[in-house]
Amino acid sequence: NERMNGALLPSAREYFHCYGLTPEMLGLAKPDAIVMHPGPMNRGVEIDSDVADGPQAVILPQVTFGIAVRMAVMGILAGN
């Protein structure tokens, strides 16, 4: 909610209704679509928990591999 101070939408519920990723919205995607999110995630504001924890979500591997990739890039840039 701290990210929404001064927003044009009056509530987190309305924001989710307009922009949140719900199972219904995901149902409009191709069957092999994957769900990614870099985190931190605002469940119920950006993404429904059923979607975030569902079979199409690759969020945990994305976060895990993202840390390793960023560390490798920083090492290369630092000349290590």
Distance bins in CASP14 RR format, pairs under 12 A and 6 or more apart:
PFRMAT RR
TARGET T0000
AUTHOR 0000-0000-0000
RMODE 2
METHOD distances of the structure
MODEL  1
1 7 0 0 0 0 1 0 0 0 0 0 0
1 9 0 0 0 0 0 1 0 0 0 0 0
1 11 0 0 0 0 1 0 0 0 0 0 0
1 12 1 0 1 0 0 0 0 0 0 0 0
1 13 0 0 0 0 0 1 0 0 0 0 0
1 15 0 0 0 0 1 0 0 0 0 0 0
1 16 0 0 0 0 0 1 0 0 0 0 0
1 42 0 0 0 0 1 0 0 0 0 0 0
1 44 0 0 0 0 0 1 0 0 0 0 0
1 45 1 0 0 1 0 0 0 0 0 0 0
1 46 0 0 0 0 0 1 0 0 0 0 0
2 12 0 0 0 0 0 1 0 0 0 0 0
2 40 0 0 0 0 0 1 0 0 0 0 0
2 42 0 0 0 0 1 0 0 0 0 0 0
2 45 0 0 0 0 0 1 0 0 0 0 0
3 9 0 0 0 0 0 1 0 0 0 0 0
3 12 0 0 0 0 1 0 0 0 0 0 0
3 15 0 0 0 0 1 0 0 0 0 0 0
3 40 0 0 0 0 0 1 0 0 0 0 0
3 41 0 0 0 0 0 1 0 0 0 0 0
3 42 1 0 0 1 0 0 0 0 0 0 0
3 45 0 0 0 0 1 0 0 0 0 0 0
3 46 0 0 0 0 1 0 0 0 0 0 0
4 10 0 0 0 0 1 0 0 0 0 0 0
4 11 0 0 0 0 1 0 0 0 0 0 0
4 12 1 0 0 1 0 0 0 0 0 0 0
4 13 0 0 0 0 0 1 0 0 0 0 0
4 14 0 0 0 0 0 1 0 0 0 0 0
4 15 1 0 0 1 0 0 0 0 0 0 0
4 16 0 0 0 0 0 1 0 0 0 0 0
4 19 0 0 0 0 0 1 0 0 0 0 0
4 42 0 0 0 0 1 0 0 0 0 0 0
4 45 1 0 0 1 0 0 0 0 0 0 0
4 46 0 0 0 0 0 1 0 0 0 0 0
5 12 0 0 0 0 0 1 0 0 0 0 0
6 15 0 0 0 0 0 1 0 0 0 0 0
7 14 0 0 0 0 1 0 0 0 0 0 0
7 15 1 0 0 1 0 0 0 0 0 0 0
7 18 0 0 0 0 0 1 0 0 0 0 0
7 19 0 0 0 0 0 1 0 0 0 0 0
7 45 0 0 0 0 0 1 0 0 0 0 0
8 14 0 0 0 0 1 0 0 0 0 0 0
8 15 0 0 0 0 1 0 0 0 0 0 0
8 18 0 0 0 0 0 1 0 0 0 0 0
8 19 0 0 0 0 0 1 0 0 0 0 0
9 15 1 0 1 0 0 0 0 0 0 0 0
9 16 0 0 0 0 1 0 0 0 0 0 0
9 17 0 0 0 0 1 0 0 0 0 0 0
9 18 1 0 0 1 0 0 0 0 0 0 0
9 19 0 0 0 0 1 0 0 0 0 0 0
9 20 0 0 0 0 0 1 0 0 0 0 0
9 45 0 0 0 0 0 1 0 0 0 0 0
10 17 0 0 0 0 0 1 0 0 0 0 0
10 18 0 0 0 0 0 1 0 0 0 0 0
11 17 0 0 0 0 1 0 0 0 0 0 0
11 18 0 0 0 0 0 1 0 0 0 0 0
11 44 0 0 0 0 0 1 0 0 0 0 0
11 45 0 0 0 0 0 1 0 0 0 0 0
12 18 0 0 0 0 0 1 0 0 0 0 0
12 19 0 0 0 0 0 1 0 0 0 0 0
12 20 0 0 0 0 0 1 0 0 0 0 0
12 42 0 0 0 0 1 0 0 0 0 0 0
12 43 0 0 0 0 0 1 0 0 0 0 0
12 44 1 0 0 1 0 0 0 0 0 0 0
12 45 1 0 1 0 0 0 0 0 0 0 0
12 46 0 0 0 0 1 0 0 0 0 0 0
13 19 0 0 0 0 0 1 0 0 0 0 0
13 20 0 0 0 0 0 1 0 0 0 0 0
13 44 0 0 0 0 1 0 0 0 0 0 0
13 45 0 0 0 0 1 0 0 0 0 0 0
14 20 0 0 0 0 0 1 0 0 0 0 0
14 45 0 0 0 0 0 1 0 0 0 0 0
15 42 0 0 0 0 1 0 0 0 0 0 0
15 44 0 0 0 0 1 0 0 0 0 0 0
15 45 1 0 0 1 0 0 0 0 0 0 0
15 46 0 0 0 0 1 0 0 0 0 0 0
15 47 0 0 0 0 0 1 0 0 0 0 0
16 22 0 0 0 0 1 0 0 0 0 0 0
16 25 0 0 0 0 0 1 0 0 0 0 0
16 42 0 0 0 0 1 0 0 0 0 0 0
16 43 0 0 0 0 1 0 0 0 0 0 0
16 44 1 0 1 0 0 0 0 0 0 0 0
16 45 1 0 1 0 0 0 0 0 0 0 0
16 46 1 0 0 1 0 0 0 0 0 0 0
16 47 0 0 0 0 1 0 0 0 0 0 0
16 48 0 0 0 0 1 0 0 0 0 0 0
16 49 0 0 0 0 0 1 0 0 0 0 0
16 51 0 0 0 0 0 1 0 0 0 0 0
17 24 0 0 0 0 0 1 0 0 0 0 0
17 25 0 0 0 0 0 1 0 0 0 0 0
17 44 0 0 0 0 0 1 0 0 0 0 0
17 45 0 0 0 0 0 1 0 0 0 0 0
17 48 0 0 0 0 0 1 0 0 0 0 0
18 25 0 0 0 0 0 1 0 0 0 0 0
18 45 0 0 0 0 0 1 0 0 0 0 0
18 46 0 0 0 0 0 1 0 0 0 0 0
19 25 0 0 0 0 1 0 0 0 0 0 0
19 42 0 0 0 0 0 1 0 0 0 0 0
19 44 0 0 0 0 0 1 0 0 0 0 0
19 45 0 0 0 0 1 0 0 0 0 0 0
19 46 1 0 0 1 0 0 0 0 0 0 0
19 47 0 0 0 0 1 0 0 0 0 0 0
19 48 0 0 0 0 0 1 0 0 0 0 0
20 26 0 0 0 0 0 1 0 0 0 0 0
20 35 0 0 0 0 0 1 0 0 0 0 0
20 37 0 0 0 0 0 1 0 0 0 0 0
20 41 0 0 0 0 0 1 0 0 0 0 0
20 42 0 0 0 0 1 0 0 0 0 0 0
20 43 0 0 0 0 0 1 0 0 0 0 0
20 44 1 0 0 1 0 0 0 0 0 0 0
20 45 1 0 0 1 0 0 0 0 0 0 0
20 46 1 0 1 0 0 0 0 0 0 0 0
20 47 1 0 0 1 0 0 0 0 0 0 0
20 48 1 0 0 1 0 0 0 0 0 0 0
20 49 0 0 0 0 0 1 0 0 0 0 0
20 51 0 0 0 0 1 0 0 0 0 0 0
20 52 0 0 0 0 0 1 0 0 0 0 0
21 27 0 0 0 0 0 1 0 0 0 0 0
21 28 0 0 0 0 0 1 0 0 0 0 0
21 29 0 0 0 0 1 0 0 0 0 0 0
21 33 0 0 0 0 0 1 0 0 0 0 0
21 35 1 0 0 1 0 0 0 0 0 0 0
21 36 0 0 0 0 0 1 0 0 0 0 0
21 37 0 0 0 0 1 0 0 0 0 0 0
21 41 0 0 0 0 0 1 0 0 0 0 0
21 42 0 0 0 0 0 1 0 0 0 0 0
21 43 0 0 0 0 0 1 0 0 0 0 0
21 44 0 0 0 0 1 0 0 0 0 0 0
21 45 0 0 0 0 0 1 0 0 0 0 0
21 46 1 0 0 1 0 0 0 0 0 0 0
21 47 1 0 1 0 0 0 0 0 0 0 0
21 48 1 0 0 1 0 0 0 0 0 0 0
21 49 0 0 0 0 0 1 0 0 0 0 0
21 50 0 0 0 0 0 1 0 0 0 0 0
21 51 1 0 1 0 0 0 0 0 0 0 0
21 52 0 0 0 0 1 0 0 0 0 0 0
21 54 0 0 0 0 0 1 0 0 0 0 0
21 56 0 0 0 0 0 1 0 0 0 0 0
21 57 0 0 0 0 0 1 0 0 0 0 0
21 59 0 0 0 0 0 1 0 0 0 0 0
22 28 0 0 0 0 0 1 0 0 0 0 0
22 29 0 0 0 0 0 1 0 0 0 0 0
22 35 0 0 0 0 0 1 0 0 0 0 0
22 43 0 0 0 0 0 1 0 0 0 0 0
22 44 0 0 0 0 1 0 0 0 0 0 0
22 45 0 0 0 0 0 1 0 0 0 0 0
22 46 0 0 0 0 0 1 0 0 0 0 0
22 47 0 0 0 0 1 0 0 0 0 0 0
22 48 1 0 1 0 0 0 0 0 0 0 0
22 49 0 0 0 0 0 1 0 0 0 0 0
22 50 0 0 0 0 1 0 0 0 0 0 0
22 51 1 0 0 1 0 0 0 0 0 0 0
22 52 0 0 0 0 0 1 0 0 0 0 0
23 29 0 0 0 0 0 1 0 0 0 0 0
23 35 0 0 0 0 0 1 0 0 0 0 0
23 47 0 0 0 0 0 1 0 0 0 0 0
23 48 1 0 0 1 0 0 0 0 0 0 0
23 49 0 0 0 0 0 1 0 0 0 0 0
23 50 1 0 1 0 0 0 0 0 0 0 0
23 51 1 0 1 0 0 0 0 0 0 0 0
23 52 0 0 0 0 0 1 0 0 0 0 0
23 53 0 0 0 0 0 1 0 0 0 0 0
23 54 0 0 0 0 1 0 0 0 0 0 0
23 55 0 0 0 0 0 1 0 0 0 0 0
23 56 0 0 0 0 1 0 0 0 0 0 0
23 57 0 0 0 0 0 1 0 0 0 0 0
24 48 0 0 0 0 1 0 0 0 0 0 0
24 50 0 0 0 0 0 1 0 0 0 0 0
24 51 0 0 0 0 1 0 0 0 0 0 0
25 33 0 0 0 0 0 1 0 0 0 0 0
25 35 0 0 0 0 0 1 0 0 0 0 0
25 46 0 0 0 0 0 1 0 0 0 0 0
25 47 0 0 0 0 1 0 0 0 0 0 0
25 48 0 0 0 0 1 0 0 0 0 0 0
25 50 0 0 0 0 0 1 0 0 0 0 0
25 51 0 0 0 0 1 0 0 0 0 0 0
25 56 0 0 0 0 0 1 0 0 0 0 0
26 32 0 0 0 0 0 1 0 0 0 0 0
26 33 1 0 0 1 0 0 0 0 0 0 0
26 34 0 0 0 0 0 1 0 0 0 0 0
26 35 1 0 0 1 0 0 0 0 0 0 0
26 47 0 0 0 0 1 0 0 0 0 0 0
26 48 0 0 0 0 1 0 0 0 0 0 0
26 50 0 0 0 0 1 0 0 0 0 0 0
26 51 1 0 1 0 0 0 0 0 0 0 0
26 52 0 0 0 0 0 1 0 0 0 0 0
26 54 0 0 0 0 1 0 0 0 0 0 0
26 55 0 0 0 0 0 1 0 0 0 0 0
26 56 1 0 0 1 0 0 0 0 0 0 0
26 57 0 0 0 0 1 0 0 0 0 0 0
27 33 0 0 0 0 1 0 0 0 0 0 0
27 35 0 0 0 0 0 1 0 0 0 0 0
27 48 0 0 0 0 0 1 0 0 0 0 0
27 50 0 0 0 0 0 1 0 0 0 0 0
27 51 0 0 0 0 1 0 0 0 0 0 0
27 56 0 0 0 0 1 0 0 0 0 0 0
29 35 0 0 0 0 1 0 0 0 0 0 0
29 51 0 0 0 0 0 1 0 0 0 0 0
29 56 0 0 0 0 1 0 0 0 0 0 0
30 56 0 0 0 0 0 1 0 0 0 0 0
31 55 0 0 0 0 0 1 0 0 0 0 0
31 56 0 0 0 0 1 0 0 0 0 0 0
32 55 0 0 0 0 0 1 0 0 0 0 0
32 56 0 0 0 0 1 0 0 0 0 0 0
32 58 0 0 0 0 0 1 0 0 0 0 0
33 51 0 0 0 0 0 1 0 0 0 0 0
33 55 0 0 0 0 0 1 0 0 0 0 0
33 56 1 0 0 1 0 0 0 0 0 0 0
33 57 0 0 0 0 0 1 0 0 0 0 0
33 58 0 0 0 0 0 1 0 0 0 0 0
34 51 0 0 0 0 0 1 0 0 0 0 0
34 54 0 0 0 0 0 1 0 0 0 0 0
34 55 0 0 0 0 1 0 0 0 0 0 0
34 56 1 0 1 0 0 0 0 0 0 0 0
34 57 1 0 0 1 0 0 0 0 0 0 0
34 58 1 0 1 0 0 0 0 0 0 0 0
34 59 0 0 0 0 1 0 0 0 0 0 0
34 61 0 0 0 0 0 1 0 0 0 0 0
34 62 0 0 0 0 1 0 0 0 0 0 0
35 41 0 0 0 0 0 1 0 0 0 0 0
35 46 0 0 0 0 0 1 0 0 0 0 0
35 47 1 0 0 1 0 0 0 0 0 0 0
35 48 0 0 0 0 0 1 0 0 0 0 0
35 49 0 0 0 0 0 1 0 0 0 0 0
35 50 0 0 0 0 0 1 0 0 0 0 0
35 51 1 0 1 0 0 0 0 0 0 0 0
35 52 1 0 0 1 0 0 0 0 0 0 0
35 53 0 0 0 0 1 0 0 0 0 0 0
35 54 1 0 0 1 0 0 0 0 0 0 0
35 55 0 0 0 0 1 0 0 0 0 0 0
35 56 1 0 1 0 0 0 0 0 0 0 0
35 57 1 0 1 0 0 0 0 0 0 0 0
35 58 1 0 0 1 0 0 0 0 0 0 0
35 59 1 0 0 1 0 0 0 0 0 0 0
35 60 0 0 0 0 0 1 0 0 0 0 0
35 61 0 0 0 0 0 1 0 0 0 0 0
35 62 0 0 0 0 1 0 0 0 0 0 0
36 47 0 0 0 0 0 1 0 0 0 0 0
36 51 0 0 0 0 0 1 0 0 0 0 0
36 52 0 0 0 0 0 1 0 0 0 0 0
36 56 0 0 0 0 1 0 0 0 0 0 0
36 57 0 0 0 0 1 0 0 0 0 0 0
36 58 1 0 1 0 0 0 0 0 0 0 0
36 59 1 0 0 1 0 0 0 0 0 0 0
36 60 0 0 0 0 0 1 0 0 0 0 0
36 61 0 0 0 0 1 0 0 0 0 0 0
36 62 1 0 1 0 0 0 0 0 0 0 0
36 63 0 0 0 0 1 0 0 0 0 0 0
36 65 0 0 0 0 0 1 0 0 0 0 0
36 66 0 0 0 0 0 1 0 0 0 0 0
37 43 0 0 0 0 0 1 0 0 0 0 0
37 45 0 0 0 0 0 1 0 0 0 0 0
37 46 1 0 0 1 0 0 0 0 0 0 0
37 47 1 0 0 1 0 0 0 0 0 0 0
37 48 0 0 0 0 0 1 0 0 0 0 0
37 51 0 0 0 0 1 0 0 0 0 0 0
37 52 1 0 0 1 0 0 0 0 0 0 0
37 53 0 0 0 0 0 1 0 0 0 0 0
37 56 0 0 0 0 0 1 0 0 0 0 0
37 57 0 0 0 0 1 0 0 0 0 0 0
37 58 0 0 0 0 1 0 0 0 0 0 0
37 59 1 0 1 0 0 0 0 0 0 0 0
37 60 0 0 0 0 1 0 0 0 0 0 0
37 61 0 0 0 0 0 1 0 0 0 0 0
37 62 1 0 0 1 0 0 0 0 0 0 0
37 63 0 0 0 0 1 0 0 0 0 0 0
38 46 0 0 0 0 0 1 0 0 0 0 0
38 47 0 0 0 0 0 1 0 0 0 0 0
38 58 0 0 0 0 0 1 0 0 0 0 0
38 59 0 0 0 0 1 0 0 0 0 0 0
38 60 0 0 0 0 0 1 0 0 0 0 0
38 62 1 0 0 1 0 0 0 0 0 0 0
38 63 1 0 0 1 0 0 0 0 0 0 0
38 64 0 0 0 0 0 1 0 0 0 0 0
38 65 0 0 0 0 0 1 0 0 0 0 0
38 66 0 0 0 0 1 0 0 0 0 0 0
38 67 0 0 0 0 0 1 0 0 0 0 0
38 69 0 0 0 0 0 1 0 0 0 0 0
38 70 0 0 0 0 0 1 0 0 0 0 0
39 46 0 0 0 0 1 0 0 0 0 0 0
39 47 0 0 0 0 1 0 0 0 0 0 0
39 52 0 0 0 0 0 1 0 0 0 0 0
39 59 1 0 0 1 0 0 0 0 0 0 0
39 60 0 0 0 0 0 1 0 0 0 0 0
39 62 0 0 0 0 1 0 0 0 0 0 0
39 63 1 0 0 1 0 0 0 0 0 0 0
39 64 0 0 0 0 0 1 0 0 0 0 0
39 66 0 0 0 0 0 1 0 0 0 0 0
39 67 0 0 0 0 0 1 0 0 0 0 0
40 46 0 0 0 0 1 0 0 0 0 0 0
40 47 0 0 0 0 0 1 0 0 0 0 0
40 52 0 0 0 0 0 1 0 0 0 0 0
40 59 0 0 0 0 0 1 0 0 0 0 0
40 63 0 0 0 0 1 0 0 0 0 0 0
41 47 1 0 0 1 0 0 0 0 0 0 0
41 48 0 0 0 0 0 1 0 0 0 0 0
41 49 0 0 0 0 1 0 0 0 0 0 0
41 51 0 0 0 0 0 1 0 0 0 0 0
41 52 1 0 0 1 0 0 0 0 0 0 0
41 53 0 0 0 0 0 1 0 0 0 0 0
41 57 0 0 0 0 0 1 0 0 0 0 0
41 59 1 0 0 1 0 0 0 0 0 0 0
41 60 0 0 0 0 0 1 0 0 0 0 0
41 62 0 0 0 0 0 1 0 0 0 0 0
41 63 0 0 0 0 1 0 0 0 0 0 0
42 48 0 0 0 0 0 1 0 0 0 0 0
42 49 0 0 0 0 0 1 0 0 0 0 0
42 52 0 0 0 0 0 1 0 0 0 0 0
43 49 1 0 1 0 0 0 0 0 0 0 0
43 50 0 0 0 0 1 0 0 0 0 0 0
43 51 0 0 0 0 1 0 0 0 0 0 0
43 52 1 0 0 1 0 0 0 0 0 0 0
43 53 0 0 0 0 1 0 0 0 0 0 0
43 57 0 0 0 0 0 1 0 0 0 0 0
43 59 0 0 0 0 0 1 0 0 0 0 0
44 50 0 0 0 0 0 1 0 0 0 0 0
44 51 0 0 0 0 1 0 0 0 0 0 0
44 52 0 0 0 0 1 0 0 0 0 0 0
45 52 0 0 0 0 0 1 0 0 0 0 0
46 52 0 0 0 0 1 0 0 0 0 0 0
46 59 0 0 0 0 0 1 0 0 0 0 0
47 53 0 0 0 0 1 0 0 0 0 0 0
47 54 0 0 0 0 0 1 0 0 0 0 0
47 56 0 0 0 0 0 1 0 0 0 0 0
47 57 0 0 0 0 1 0 0 0 0 0 0
47 59 0 0 0 0 1 0 0 0 0 0 0
48 54 0 0 0 0 1 0 0 0 0 0 0
48 57 0 0 0 0 0 1 0 0 0 0 0
49 57 0 0 0 0 0 1 0 0 0 0 0
49 59 0 0 0 0 0 1 0 0 0 0 0
50 56 0 0 0 0 0 1 0 0 0 0 0
50 57 0 0 0 0 1 0 0 0 0 0 0
51 57 1 0 0 1 0 0 0 0 0 0 0
51 58 0 0 0 0 0 1 0 0 0 0 0
51 59 0 0 0 0 1 0 0 0 0 0 0
52 58 0 0 0 0 0 1 0 0 0 0 0
52 59 1 0 0 1 0 0 0 0 0 0 0
52 60 0 0 0 0 1 0 0 0 0 0 0
52 62 0 0 0 0 0 1 0 0 0 0 0
52 63 0 0 0 0 0 1 0 0 0 0 0
53 59 0 0 0 0 1 0 0 0 0 0 0
53 60 0 0 0 0 1 0 0 0 0 0 0
54 60 0 0 0 0 0 1 0 0 0 0 0
57 63 0 0 0 0 0 1 0 0 0 0 0
58 64 0 0 0 0 0 1 0 0 0 0 0
58 65 0 0 0 0 1 0 0 0 0 0 0
58 66 0 0 0 0 0 1 0 0 0 0 0
59 65 0 0 0 0 0 1 0 0 0 0 0
59 66 0 0 0 0 0 1 0 0 0 0 0
60 66 0 0 0 0 0 1 0 0 0 0 0
60 67 0 0 0 0 0 1 0 0 0 0 0
61 67 0 0 0 0 0 1 0 0 0 0 0
61 68 0 0 0 0 0 1 0 0 0 0 0
61 69 0 0 0 0 0 1 0 0 0 0 0
62 68 0 0 0 0 0 1 0 0 0 0 0
62 69 0 0 0 0 0 1 0 0 0 0 0
63 69 0 0 0 0 0 1 0 0 0 0 0
63 70 0 0 0 0 0 1 0 0 0 0 0
64 70 0 0 0 0 0 1 0 0 0 0 0
64 71 0 0 0 0 0 1 0 0 0 0 0
65 71 0 0 0 0 0 1 0 0 0 0 0
65 72 0 0 0 0 0 1 0 0 0 0 0
66 72 0 0 0 0 1 0 0 0 0 0 0
66 73 0 0 0 0 1 0 0 0 0 0 0
66 74 0 0 0 0 0 1 0 0 0 0 0
67 73 0 0 0 0 0 1 0 0 0 0 0
67 74 0 0 0 0 0 1 0 0 0 0 0
68 74 0 0 0 0 0 1 0 0 0 0 0
68 75 0 0 0 0 0 1 0 0 0 0 0
69 75 0 0 0 0 0 1 0 0 0 0 0
69 76 0 0 0 0 0 1 0 0 0 0 0
70 76 0 0 0 0 0 1 0 0 0 0 0
70 77 0 0 0 0 0 1 0 0 0 0 0
71 77 0 0 0 0 0 1 0 0 0 0 0
71 78 0 0 0 0 0 1 0 0 0 0 0
71 80 0 0 0 0 0 1 0 0 0 0 0
72 78 0 0 0 0 0 1 0 0 0 0 0
72 79 0 0 0 0 0 1 0 0 0 0 0
72 80 0 0 0 0 1 0 0 0 0 0 0
73 79 0 0 0 0 0 1 0 0 0 0 0
73 80 0 0 0 0 0 1 0 0 0 0 0
74 80 0 0 0 0 1 0 0 0 0 0 0
END
